[in-house]
Amino acid sequence: MPGERPLAVISGGVAQCSGYGGHAWVFLQYLLGLRRLGFDVLLIDRLERQMIRGRPGADPAGSAELLRLLAILGRFGLAECFTVLGAGGRSIAGLPRDEVLARTRRSELLLNVMGFLDDAEILAAASRRVFLDVDPGFPQMWRALGLADVLAGHDRFVTVGARVGLSGSRVPTCGVEWIRTRPPVVLEHWPAAAPPAPARRGFMSIGAWRGPFGPLEYEQETYGLRVHEFRALSELPRKVDARFDAALDIDPADGRDAELLRRGGWRLLEAGALTADPFAYRRLIAGAGAELMVAKGMYVRSHGGWFSDRSACFLASGKPVLALDTGLSGLYPVGRGLVTFDSLEGAVAGAQSIMRDYEDHARAARALAEEWFDSDRVLTELVDEVTAP
C-alpha cells in the first residue's frame, strides 16, 4: 500500500534463553536498530516443551520463559511486533499465524538467526530469506562435516565473521557468497557510562563457560570452546595490578575449573542474577572498568574475524576491551580502546597498557563504537547489501 513502512522479520530463539540479558540484546539490537531506520519489525520465535529449562514437559504457554519474553518486549515497545510458535507451528503468544504469514509476505527481508526458523510455510512467504550467522565456524563446519545443514533454504548469507571468505580464514565457505557484517549497537540504548573510581578500574568477563555447541574436529584441527581458552588465562590476575571479575555461567560439574580461577585470583560473580534481564546486563557493563573478552576456541583457531556483540556494548559504554584475537588486526583500529592479545604474556601487556592510560582508552572505546558498531550505519549497509539485485 502507498505510504506503508517497509517491514523486516527477525527470527531466533529468544524465549528459551530470556533469562539471559545478553542473549536478548543480540536480537534487540536488530529489532530496535531496524525500527530506527524506519522499518516495521516482526520477531518470530518458537517455544516448545523440550525447550523449557529444567521442567521437561511443562506447558510453554504458561512458562517463565514466555513471561520474561513478554516483559522484555513490552518494555521496549515491541508488544505488538512478535509471535511465539508452539508445537505444530501454531502461535501460542503474540500475533496469530495467519497475520504472521501476511506480514512476512510483504516483508523486505527475513533475517533467520542461525537458521532457527524451520517453518517451511513461513520461510516460503518471505521474498528474501537471509541466514544470519552469529557463531561463525559452527554452521559452516557442521555442513562441511555432514552433521547439519542450517544454511539450506536461504537466498543470502550474512556472517559477523568479518574474515570469512577472505585469505587467512579457516572457516569453510560451503560454496556460498558470504556478506560480512558487524554486530550492531543501538547507541541511544547504550550511552557512555561514567568511569568507575580508580580503585575499581579492573576487568570484567561475562559469558557462558561452555555454551550450547560442542567442540568440532575439522581437517585435523580441534575447534574448542571458551573454557579451553580461559584456562590458559587462569593466572592473569596474579600478574596484573587490577581486579578481575568473571560473571560466567559455570555448571556445577565444572567445579574444578571454578576453583582453578579462584586460585588464580579471579573473583567469581553470580552470573544469573547479574545478567537476568537486558537492564541488569546493561547495568553490569556500565559499572565495569573494562572487558576481558575471551573468545571461544572456534573463533580463535578459525581466524574468521568474529567480534563479540558483548564487546561492542562495552565499547559503546565507554569501556575499553582487551580481546583475545580472532583475526581482528586490519579489520578494526586496535591499540587504543580495543587491545588484542594472543597469549598470556600479551594479555598481561594489554591489561597493563589499559590501566596505565585508562581515560584515553575509555574515550577511544566510545569513539570506536560510534564509528564501527552504530546500528544506523551497520544495519543500513546490511540492508543495502542483502536487498541488492
N, C-alpha and C positions, 0 to 999 in steps of 0.2 A: 504493500500500500504506500502511496506517496507520503513522504514525511516520516515513515516508520524507521525507528532506530535499528541499526544492524544488531544482530544477535550472535553471541558466541556461547557455545556449550563447552563446559569443562566436566570431565568425568574422572572420578577417582575414589579411592577408599578412605573417606574422611571419618565416617561414623564409627567404624570399628576401632579407630585409634583416636577418638575425640577426647580422650583423657590425656593426650599428649599435645601441649600447646604448640610446640614447634612444628609438629606434623600438620596441624590445622593451618598454620601460617603459610605452608607451601602452597595450599590451594587458595587461601585468602589473597595472597599477592596477585594471583591471576584474576580472580573474581573482581576484586576491588580495583586492580590496575586497569583491566579492560573496561570496567564501568567508567573510570576516569576518562578514557578515550572516547566515550560516547556510545559504548555498546550496552545493550541489554545483555544480561548473563543468565545462564541456567546451569546449575550444578546437578549432575546425575550421579547418585551414589547407590550403593547396594548394601544391604544388611540382612544376612540370613542366619539361621540358628547356629551354624557351626562357627560363625564369626563372633559370637558373644563370649567374651573372655571369662574363663573360669566357671561358666554356667552353661555347659553344652545342653542344647535342647530348650533353652529359655526363649520366650516369645520376643522377637526383635521389636515388635510394635510397642512394647512397654518397657524396653530396656533402658538402662542408664546411658548406654552408648548413644541411643537415639535422642534421649532427653538432653544430653550435653550438646549434641549437634544442633538441635533446635535452639538452644540458648545462645550458642555461638552465632548462628546465622541471624537470629533476632537482634543481637547487639550490633551487628554490622549492617543492618537494613537489608538483609537478604532473605527475609522470611517468606517472601512470595516468589523466590527465584530458585526453587530446588525441588527435587523428588528423591525419595529413597525407595528403591525397588526391593521387594522381598522375593520369596520363593515363587517360581513361575513367572517372574517379571512383572507382577502386579505392584502397584505403588502402595506402600504402607504409611507414607507420610509425604506431605507436600502436594505438588501438582499431580493430577491423575494421569494415567498412561496416555490417554488419547491427546491430552493437552501437551504432554512431553513430545509426542510424535509430531504434532502440528508445529510446535516451536522449532524442533530440530529440522524439519523440512525447510523452514525459512532462514536457518542459521547460515552465517558466513563460513563458519568452521566449527569443527568439534575437536577439541583437544582431549585426547584419551591418554591419561597419565599412566604410563607403564602398561597400556593395553588392558586396564582394569575392566572397562565396559566390553562385555562379550555378547550383548543382546543383539542378535542379527537384524532384527526389525528396526531397532533404533539406529544402529550403525548405517543401515541401508538408507535411512531417511536423510542422513547428512550429506550435503554436497561436497564437503571436504573432510575426510577422516584423517586426523593428524595424530600420529603416535608421538607422545612427549616422553622422552627418556630422561628421568631424573637420577638414574643409577647406572651411568654408562659403564659398559663392560658386561654387566649381568645379562641383559636381554640378548645382546649380540652373541655372547658365548653360549647361552642356552640354545640359541638357534643353531649355531655352528656345531655344537656337540649333539644336536638332536634331542635335547632334553625338553624343550618347549619352544613354541613359535608364537610369541605375543606380538610380533610385527605384522603378521598376516592380516589382510583386510584393510590396510591403511593406504592413503594416497600420498601423504607427505610424512617425513621422518625428521623429528627435531630432537636434539640432544643438548644437555648442558655440559657435555664433554667437549670443550672448545678446541681440542686437538683431534677429535675423532675424524678419520678420513684424511688426516694430514701426516706428513713424514714424522716418524718418531713414535706415533701412537701404536699400541699393540691391540687396540680394540678392533675386532673384525668388523668390516662394514657390511657384510652379508649381502653384497651386491646392490645395495640401495644408496641413494644420494642423501647424505645427512646435512640438514640445516643446523648450524651451530648457533647456540644462543647462550644467554647468561641468566642466572637466577634473578628475577625482578624483585625490587623492594618498593613498596608504595611509601614514599618518603613522608607524606603527610601523617602516616600512622607510625612512623619511626623517626621521630625528631632526635636531634643530637642531645644527649643527656649530659648533665653536669658531671665533670670529672670527679672521681672519688678522692677522698683525702689521701695524701701521700702514703700514709701507712697502709691503705687498703688497695694500692695500685698493683695488685697481683694478677694472676691469670686464672681464667675460668674455662673449663671444658664441660660441654653439655652433649649428651647423646646416649645412644644405646650401645652397650658393651659389645653385643654381637649383632643384633638386627635380625630381620626376617629371612635373610638369604644365607645359605651356607657357602663355604669356600668352593672354588672351582679349580679343576685341573685342566689346563688348556695348552697344547703344544709344549708339553714337558715343563710347564711353569705352574706354580701354585699361586692362585689369586685369593688372598685371605680377607679377613675382616678387620674391624677396628681393634679388637682385642689383641691381635697379633702385632700391630704397630705400637699400641700403647704400652705393652710390656717392656719394650725397649727403652721407654722413657720413664720407667718407674722411679729412677733415681734423680730425675731432673730437679725436683725441689731442693735436694741436698746440695746442688751445685750453683744455685742462683739465690741471691738475697731478695726473695719475693715470695708471697704466699701463692700456693697453687691449690685451687679448689676444683673439685670434679663432681658434677651432678650427672652421674652415669646410671643408667638403668641396668644394674648388675644383678643377675639372677643369683639367688642363694647358692645354687650349685657351683657358682664361680667364686666361692668364698676365699679360696686361696689367692685368687687374683686381687680381690679387695684387700686382703692382708698384705700382699706384695706392695700395693700402692701406699697403704698406711705406713709401712716400714720405710718407704722412700720419701715420706714427708708430705704426701698428699692429704688434704682434708676432704673426706668424702661426705657429700651432702645428700639429703634425701631428695632424689630427683622427682619422685611422684608429686609431692606437694608443691615443689618449687616451679614445676612446669605443667601443672594440671590443666591450665586453660591458656588461651592466647595472651591474656592480660598478665597472668603470673609470669609467663615466659618472657614477655616484653619487660616486665619489671626486673626480672633476674638479670637480663642483659644490660638494662640501663644502669643497674647498680654495680656492674662488674668493672674491673680495671681494663682488662684486655682479654682476648680469647687465645687459648692454645687450641688450634684446630688439628686434631689427629684424624686423618682420613683413613678409610678402610684400605686394607692392603690391595684390594681390587683396583682402586683408583691410583694408588701409588705405583704399583707394578705395571699397570697397563699404560700409564703416562698419557691418559686421554684428556688431560686438561680440565678435569672436574673441579668445580668450585662450589663450596658449601652455601646453600641458601641461608644457613645459620650465620656463617661468616659475613655474608652480605648484610645481615641485620646488625651484627656487631659493628661493622664499618659505618652503617647509617647512624648508629647511636653514638658515633664518635669514639669507638673503642678500637684500638689497634688490634691487628690479627697476626699471630705467629702461626704460620700454616705449614704443615708437612707437605712437601712439594709433590704435586701431581702432574707437573709439566707446565707450571704457571708462568715461568720466566718467558718473556716475549709476548705473552697474552695480556698481561696487566703490568703496570709500573710497580715494581717491588723494591723494597728498601726503606720506604717511609710510609707508615700506616699499615702496610701489608709487607710482612717479612717472611721469607720462606726458609725452610731448612730440610735437610735430608739425612741427618744423623743426630745422635745425642749431643755431640760437640757443637753441631750447627744450631741446635735448639738452645743450648746454653748461650752461645754468642748472640743469637737473635733476641732472646729474652733480656739479656743484659743491655743490648742496644735500645730496646724499647723502654726499659726502666731508666736508663740514663737521660733520655730526652723525651719523656712521656708526653708533655704538652704538644710538642711538634708532631709526634706520631699520631696523637689524638686528632689534631686538626687535619692531618693528611688522610686519616681514615675516613672522616666525613666527606672530604673532597673526592676521594676515590668512589665512595658510594654515589655521590651526585653525578659523577662523570660516567661511571661504568654500569651501575646497577639500578638507576632510577627507572621505575616501571614505565614511565611515559616514553622513555627512549627505547628501552629493551623491547617492550610489547609492540610499539609502533613498528620497529624493524621486523619483529617476528611476524606480525600480521601481514606486512607488505610481502615478506618472502613466501609465506605459505599460501597466500592468495594470488600470487603472480601466476600468469598463464603457463 
